[in-house]
């Protein structure tokens, strides 16, 4: 877990090329999901100065609200059921409701940038770091102009530049949170309905 900061930072850098935020709203939150990633993200931006990123594993057993029974997020169609996934996470962990949702088509992104992901171990932080570094190096203005081919979101394109400036030019404090979990047979279970801050050296 100690190396997760670099991996998360690279992942968030990727999203700066994809995510516009409302420029006039200082406090924003977004729920991010992708079929190809082993986690979903609950991200909160506060006063353009702080960002809190919570990681929720998609293989963790949770009460799924649209199914009325425990299941895992990866059993959902995260593209079609992203609202259900978000509501389930927010209800179980008592998180504030996100303003927006975004689904990342990592498979399309990887194909167009010619950075295959099939052999990447997304449970391995070193692999995550390496993979997203390669993606970032391939991005250019042509890619940015067709970013909506890679995401499904209710965000507005007009505020993309604001978020880009926020992350690239301003000093923003990033705080990461994870869920303590246990393995029971083939199940991943949360030890509590709470997040722990990730401590860095």
N, C-alpha and C positions, 0 to 999 in steps of 0.2 A: 504493500500500500504506500510505502514511502516514495515510490517513483511515480505515483499516479498524478502528481501535480503537473509534470511535463506533458503527460499523455492528455490530461484534461485540457490543458492550455492549448495544445495543438488541435484538439477536437473543437474547442471553442473558437479558435482562429479560423478553422474551416467554416464554422457557422457564420462568422463575420462576413464571409463572402456570399452568404445565402440569406441571412436574416435581416430584414429591415425592422426597425422599431419606430414607434410613434415619437417624433421629435419633440412634441410639446408635452409629453408625459414623462416625468422624471422617474416615476416608479412603474416598472413594467415587469411582467412575468410571462414565461412561455414554457409550454410542455413540448418536449422534442422526442420523437420516436423514429425508429427505423427497423425494418425487418432484419437487416444484416447486423445490427448491433445487439450485444447481450444485455443492454440496459436502456432505460429511458431516463430523460433528464427533466428535472423540475428546476427552472432557472429564474431567479429573481434579481432584477436590477434596481438599486435603490439610490436615488438622487444623483444618478450618473457617476457615482463614486464607488459604489460597492456592488458586487455581484456574488450571489449565493447560488451554488450549483449542487443539487442533490441527485445522487445516483441511485436508481432503483433497478435491481437485476430483473430481467424479464423471466427468469426461471424461478423466481420466488413465489411461493404459494401465498395468495392474497384473496380476500373476499372480492369477487368480481361483481360489481353492482348490476350490470346488465344481464348477468347469468344467475344471480341470486344464489351463488354457491362458490366455494373456494376453487380457484384455478390459478394459472400463471398467465402473465401478460402475453407471453409468446404463443399461447393457445388462441389468442385473439387475432383477427385480421387488423393489425395496427393502423393500416391506412383507413379502413372503413370504420373501425371501432376506436379511433383515437380518443374520442370524447369519453367513451366508456372507460378506457384505460386511465385517462386523466382523472375522471371522477372517482374511480376506485382507489387510485393512489392518494388523492387529496383527502378522501374520506377516511381511509385507514390510518394515514399518518397525520391527520388533522392539519393539513397544509392549506394555505389560502388558495382560492380559485385562480388559476392562471388566466391572464387576459387573452392569450392566444395559444394556438397549437400549431405545430409544424411536423410534417412527416417528410423524412429525407429518403429519397430514392438513391441509396448508395450504389445499387447495382448499375443504374444508368450513369451516374457520375463516374464510377470506376471505368465503365466501358468507354465513355467519351474522352476521358483523360488518359485512357490506356494505362491504368494502374489497377490491375486485377486484385480482387480481394479474396478470391476463393481459397487460397492457401494461407491466409492471414489468420492467426489465432487471436481473436478479439478478447479472449480471456487472459492473454499475456500482455502485460503493459509495455514490454519492449517492442512487441510486434505492433501494438496500437500506435506507439510513438513513431515508429519507422514508417508505417503505412500512411498516416495522416501527414507526415513530413513530405512524402512523395506527392500526395495530392496537392498540397499547398504550392509546391514548386511548379506544378503544371498549370495552375490557374492563371488566367489572363483576362483582358477586357472582353474578348469574344465569349468566354465562358460566363462572365458576369451578366452579359446582355441576354443570355438565355437561361438564367438561373431558375426560372419558373418551370423548366423542364425537369428539374431535379428535386423540387419540393412541392408539396401540397400544403397550403397554409392560408390562414385568414389574415395574414399580415399585409401591409401596404408597401408596394415597391417605392413609393415616393419618399419614404423615410429610411431607405437603405443607407444613404450617405451619412446620415446622422449616427447610425449605429457603427458604421465603419470608422468614422472619426472618433467616436467614443472609445472604441476598443483599441484602435491603433495609435491614437495621439494623446489620449488622456491617461493619467495614472489612475487605474481602477483596482481596488482591492478585491481579490478573488478569494472566496472562502468555500471550501469543498466539504460535503457531508456524505457519509455513507451509512448503510444499515448494518448493524451487527447481525450475523446470521449463523445458523447451524445447519448441518447436513444430517438428515434423518432418513436412512435408506436412500431412496432416489429423490428425496424432496429437499428443497432449500426453504428453510423457514426463518422468518424474522424473529430475533430474540425479544424484540419489543417494538412497539409502534412508534419509534422515535429514531432520529438521526444523530450520529456522532460527528463532531467536527474532525476533519482530517488534519492531524498535526504534522508539521513540516520541520525538518532540521534547519 
